[in-house]
Structures are given as C-alpha cells and as structure tokens.
Amino acid sequence: MLVKNLMTKSVTCCKPGDTLDVAAERLWRSDCGALPVCASGDSRTVVGMVTDRDICMHSHFNHRPLNELMVEGAMSHGVKTCKLSDDVHLAEQIMRSGSIRRLPVVDDSGTLAGIVSLADIAREAAKQGHSEIPEITETEVASTLSAICSPRA
C-alpha cells in the first residue's frame, strides 16, 4: 500500500519565524500533536517539525511566554520525510530508525503533500485484520511502535 493512500492530505504548517503561540493555536485547531515547519515565504518545503511538547519545554526552559519565542528555537531540524509513491513499509522503517510517530509526505519536488502517522497505519492494519492477505498487519504496527518507544542509547 502506498503512503498517499493513508496520509492526511489537509496539513497545516507553520514557519520558523512564527511565534510559538501561533504554532500552539494551529495545533489546537487542527487537533494534532505535531506540525511540519515549512521554509519562510510561500514555500511548502519542510525544514523541521514542532510538537506540542517542544513548545511547552522551550517556553519552560526559556522562562518566557509563547508569544515571545519563535518556532525556529523549538523545532527539530533534519526532518525525515517520505514520498507520495513510497510503500507504507518504507515509511514504517523511517519511523523506526528516527523514533518518530509522524512523517511529512512530500511530492517529487519536495513540497509538503500530507502527513502519515503511526496511528494512520494502525487504523489501516485494523481494517485489514480480517483480510486473507493483509498488506499491513497489526503485528508490524506493534513492532514499529515498540521500536519508536525504545529508550535511546
């Protein structure tokens, strides 16, 4: 199964120069825990990710309110992505190796096209659970979750 068939297509992003209160509001309105950070300007090129935890911890350790701190200071850099045409098993491998639950999906030009999460993959595995030959199994999802949650060395 291809990533493009599982991903969430309508994805909100933020920019490195946005304040953390803007990012927090977008997370709240989108009912999600992570946002892709796209390059400044009109670009939808992914340059990082920011999570609700990143926002809280950055504010706490800097002793400043969210409206005084920029996304750039809290976001993760060197973001991993997958392509629309990638198989879901490749997406899971990337998640395992990077200990990440959410993966931005880009098109051939590197533009943000969606996001695929481990939850998306788990829901599909549950749907396919009664198929004779499932493309995704609940055992695979459990293995990926276990790898993601393993303590870092």
Secondary structure as the mmCIF struct_conf table of DSSP 4:
data_model
#
loop_
_struct_conf.conf_type_id
_struct_conf.id
_struct_conf.beg_label_comp_id
_struct_conf.beg_label_asym_id
_struct_conf.beg_label_seq_id
_struct_conf.end_label_comp_id
_struct_conf.end_label_asym_id
_struct_conf.end_label_seq_id
STRN STRN1 LEU A 2 LEU A 2
HELX_RH_3T_P HELX_RH_3T_P1 VAL A 3 ASN A 5
TURN_TY1_P TURN_TY1_P1 LEU A 6 LEU A 6
BEND BEND1 MET A 7 MET A 7
STRN STRN2 THR A 8 THR A 8
BEND BEND2 LYS A 9 LYS A 9
STRN STRN3 CYS A 14 CYS A 14
TURN_TY1_P TURN_TY1_P2 PRO A 16 GLY A 17
BEND BEND3 ASP A 18 ASP A 18
STRN STRN4 THR A 19 THR A 19
HELX_RH_AL_P HELX_RH_AL_P1 LEU A 20 SER A 30
TURN_TY1_P TURN_TY1_P3 ASP A 31 ASP A 31
BEND BEND4 GLY A 33 GLY A 33
STRN STRN5 ALA A 34 CYS A 38
BEND BEND5 SER A 40 SER A 40
TURN_TY1_P TURN_TY1_P4 GLY A 41 ASP A 42
STRN STRN6 THR A 45 THR A 45
STRN STRN7 VAL A 46 THR A 51
HELX_RH_AL_P HELX_RH_AL_P2 ASP A 52 ASN A 62
TURN_TY1_P TURN_TY1_P5 HIS A 63 HIS A 63
HELX_RH_3T_P HELX_RH_3T_P2 LEU A 66 GLU A 68
BEND BEND6 LEU A 69 LEU A 69
STRN STRN8 MET A 70 MET A 70
HELX_RH_AL_P HELX_RH_AL_P3 VAL A 71 ALA A 74
BEND BEND7 MET A 75 MET A 75
STRN STRN9 SER A 76 SER A 76
BEND BEND8 HIS A 77 GLY A 78
STRN STRN10 CYS A 82 LYS A 83
TURN_TY1_P TURN_TY1_P6 LEU A 84 SER A 85
BEND BEND9 ASP A 86 ASP A 86
STRN STRN11 ASP A 87 ASP A 87
HELX_RH_AL_P HELX_RH_AL_P4 VAL A 88 GLY A 98
TURN_TY1_P TURN_TY1_P7 SER A 99 SER A 99
BEND BEND10 ARG A 101 ARG A 101
STRN STRN12 ARG A 102 VAL A 106
TURN_TY1_P TURN_TY1_P8 ASP A 108 SER A 109
BEND BEND11 GLY A 110 GLY A 110
STRN STRN13 THR A 111 THR A 111
STRN STRN14 LEU A 112 SER A 117
HELX_RH_AL_P HELX_RH_AL_P5 LEU A 118 GLN A 128
TURN_TY1_P TURN_TY1_P9 GLY A 129 HIS A 130
BEND BEND12 SER A 131 ILE A 133
BEND BEND13 GLU A 135 ILE A 136
HELX_RH_AL_P HELX_RH_AL_P6 GLU A 138 CYS A 149
BEND BEND14 SER A 150 SER A 150
HELX_LH_PP_P HELX_LH_PP_P1 PRO A 151 ARG A 152
#
